[in-house]
């Protein structure tokens, strides 16, 4: 999730664990705990494209990191605030829960989180919420900020924090319910269109949990489609794109390419680049604009080519739509169930 959301979650968890003992210090240190895992991006200037993809959400987002670092930071903060009411284990709980809730919330998005690093580099992903969702963050932020205006012993402070946690958690749980509803419709369409996908990924489109995208692996390629819970018609138009794995043949071998393909979990297509090399489309994120009449490209694309020495080069291409008034009106209309004719 985005940094603001993780700060709010961390602050709320800090308040839950040690608010009565530390007051606003619990909010502050909880927010810091919610931020620390994402500091892994600070090493990006020293990493190439594939290394960045592999390193982000790995070590600092693992249960291993949460266990080890919560003990270390818990001891340091316990020493620094010896006069505070919080003991060593309260500080450990604050950091441990701050780290683990951060990692688990990230695992709800499409990116994937290496929760079991160093034992596994698999990116755990539940695909039930977009990386930025105001419906999750804004109410949560309001209740958490309100806590700071009451004393640490105030019952209203605890009620506000519990309410913010309850609302955000309920919304997160509802996203799983909405995902299950969308999956049912997707599967009905697979059957009606005589498709037998090996697997599929369904995920919410940006900033909501009621308009869903699906990417299904079948017939040596992938089918993409969209469904909004408000759609009156359950029939989905599925577009097809061949995988074209044969285009990878001249580039196979290097570990970095293998790692990139591993990160996509096999959800990729290959295209010949117009100038040199190939494009690898990361299909986990789908074509978020493909619901429009003019269609859309994949969000994340990786350009791969060989330099003069025969070494593979990697470059990330982000396809961002032009988000103007017309786009937002079309998007809102589609969310409400109005399909583009």
N, C-alpha and C positions, 0 to 999 in steps of 0.2 A: 504494500500500500504506500501511498505518498507519505512524505515526512511529517506533515502536520497531523495526519491521522495517527501515526505511530507515536508522536509526542503526546497526543491527547490520551491514547490508550495507556501509555506508560505512566502518565501523571495520575490517571484514575486508579491504576493498579497500585501505585505508590501510596495513594491516599487510602485505599482499601487495606493495605498491609500495615501502614504505620502512621496514618493520619492523626489518630488520637495521641500518639506519642510525639510526633514531629511537627504537626501542623503543616504550614505551607512548605516546609522543607521536604516533606514527603511528596508533595506535588512536583516540586522542582527536581528532586533526585529521581523520581519516577519518570519524569519527562526525559531526563538525561539517559536513564536506562533504556527508554524506548527509542532513543536516537542512536546509541552506541553501535548496534549491529550494522546500520547503514553507513557507518564511517569506513566500511571496506572500499567505498568508491574513491577514497583519497589516494589509493595506490594506482588508480587508472592511468595517470600519465606515464607510468613505467611498464604498462602492459599493452599488448596488442589487442586487436578486436576479439579474437577467440579467448585469449586469457582473461579479458574483462568479463566476457559472458560466463566463463567457467568459475571465476573467482567470486563474483558478486553472488550474494546469498549462499555462500558455502560455509567456510569456517565460522564467521561471526553470527551465522544464523542457525547453527547446529545446537543440539541438546548438549553436546560435549562442551562447547564454548559456554553455554549458560551455566552448566554445573561448575566448571573450573573458575570462570571469571567472577561468578557471584560470590564464591568463597573468598577470592582475593580482594575484590572490591568491598565486600561486606566487612572484611577485617580492617581494611584501610579506613573506611568511613566510621566504623566503630571506634577506632583509635582517634580519628579526627573530631568526633562528636562524643567524647567520653562523658560529658556532662548531660547529654541528651537522655531522654527516657528510654530510647530504643536500645536494645541489646544487640549483640553480634548477630543472632539468628534473625532478628527483624530486618537488619540490613541485608542479610543473605537472601531472605525471602523477597525483599523488594527488588533486588537485581535479578534474581532467578526468574521471578514471574514477569518482570519487565522484558527480559530477553526472550523467554519462551512464548509469551503472548505475541510479541513482535513477529517471531518466526512462524508461529501458527497462523496468524492473520495473513502474512505474506503467502503462506501455502494455499490460502483460499483463492489466490489470483492465478493468472495464467502463466506467469513467469516460471514458477517452480522454485522450491526451496530445499537445499540440501540438508534436511533435518538430521540425517544420520551420518554426516561427515564426522570423522575420517573413514568410517567403515563403508560408506557408500556415497557416490557422487550423484546419485539419482535425484532429480529435482521433483520433490513431492508437490503436486498441484491438484487442487480440488475444483478449480475452474468455476467457482460460484459467485465471485464478486469482481468487479473491475477495479483496477489499481487506484482509481479516484472515483469515489461515490459520495456526493454531498449528503445523500439521505442517511448514510451511516455516520459521517463525520460531523455535520453541522449541529444536530441536536446534542450529540455527545460532547462537543466542544462547549456548547452553552452551559450544560449542567456542570461540567468539570471546572470551568472558569468561575461559576457561581460559588463553588465550594471555598474558594480563596477568600471570600468576603465574610466568612464565619470563623469563629474561634475553633481551635482543634477539639474542644470538648462539646461543641454544639451538635445536638441531634439533627438539626436541619442540614448541617454539613454532610453528615453520613447519608441522610435521606436523598440529598441531591446527587451524591456520588453513586449510590445504589441505583437511582433512577436512570442516570446516564448509562451506566453499565447494562441495566436491564433492557433499555430501549435499543441500544446498539447491538446487544447480543441477540435480541429477538429479531431484529432486522437481518442479522447474519444467518440465523436459523431459517428465516423465511426465504432467504435466497436459495437454500437447498430445496425447499418445497417448490419454489418457482422453477428451479432447474429440473426437478423431477417431472413437473407438468410439461415443460418444453420437451424433455427427452421422450416422453410418451408420444407426443405428436410427431417428433422426428422419426421415431421408430415405426409409427404407423405409416408414414410416408415412404420409408425405406421398403416396407413390405408391399405397399400399394404399387410402387414403381419397380417391384421385383429386383431390389438391390439386396445384397447380402454383405454388408461391410464387415471387414475384419475387426474394426474398432471405430470409434468416433469420439470427437471432443466437442462438447457443447460449452459455450461460454457467453456471459452477458456482453452486450455491446456497451460502449462507453457511458459511464455515470448513471447506470440504472440496473435493475434486476428483473425487468419485465419484457425486455426485447432481447432475444437470444439468437446466437449464430451457431451453426454446426458445421463441422468438417469431418467427413466420413471417408475412411480408407477402403477402396474397393476397385476392382477392375483395373489394376495397375495404375491407379490414379486416385483422385480425390473429388468428392462431391461437396459443394458448399451451398448452404441455404440459411434462411432466416425465418424466425417465428416470433411474433409478439403475442403475449397472453391475451391481448385485447382483440386479436384477429378473429373475425367471425367465421372465415373459411379456414379449415385446417389443412388445405392442400398447399404444399410448399413447392416452389420452383427450385430445383436443384441444378446448379451449374457444374460442369465436369471439367477437370484439367488433368491431363496425363502427368505422371511423375517424371518420366524421361530419365531414369537412373543411368541409362547408357551414356549420357553426356558426362557423367562423372569419371568414366574410365581413364582418361588421360591424366587425371589429377589424383587418383587414389594412391594411398600409401602413407603420406605424412600424418603424424599423430594429430596435428591440429585440425585437419579436415575430418578425421574420424571423430574427434571430440565435438566438433560443430554439429555433425550429423547426429551424434548421441544426444546433444542438448535438445535438438528438435524432436526427439523421441520417435524418429522415423516419419514425422509429419513435415515433409518438404517436397517441393518440386524443383526441377532444374530447367533452366532456359539458357540458350546460347546468347551471350552478351553481344551487342551490336559491334563493339570495337574489338575487344579481346576477352578471352576467358568465358566464364559462365556466371549466371545468377542462381543462387539458391534461395528460394522463397521459404520462409519459416511459416508454416501453415497453422501452427498452434494458435496464432492470433487471428487467423482468418482474413477475409476481405471485409473490413468493417463498413465499407461504402458500397458494397456490391448490391445492396438493397435499392440503390438509386438507379434511375433509368440508364444513366451513362456508365453504370458499373463502377468498379474501383480496383485498386491494386492491393497487393499484400502489404501489411504494415511494416514488416521487417524483411529486408532483402540483403543478401550478402554477395558481394561481387568478389569472385575468386579468379586469379590469373597467375601466370608464371612470369617472373622477371627474367632478365637476360641470363642469370645464373641458373635458371630452371627451378628456383625456389618459389613456393606458393605465397601469394600476397592476398590479404583479406581486407575488405573495406565494407563497412556497414552502411546501408542506404535506408533511411527512414522515409516512408511515403506518408506524408501528413496531408489530410484534406484541407482545403481552404474553408475554414469555419467562419462563414459570414451569416448575415441575417437569413438569407434564402436557405442556406444549409440547415440552420437550426430549426427553421419552420418546417422544412421537409422531414427532418429527424423527429421532431415532436409529433408531426402528423403520422409518421410510420409507427412510432411507439403507441399511438392511440389506436392502431389497427387499420390504418388507411394504407393499403398496398399501392405501390406505384403501378400504374396501368401501362 
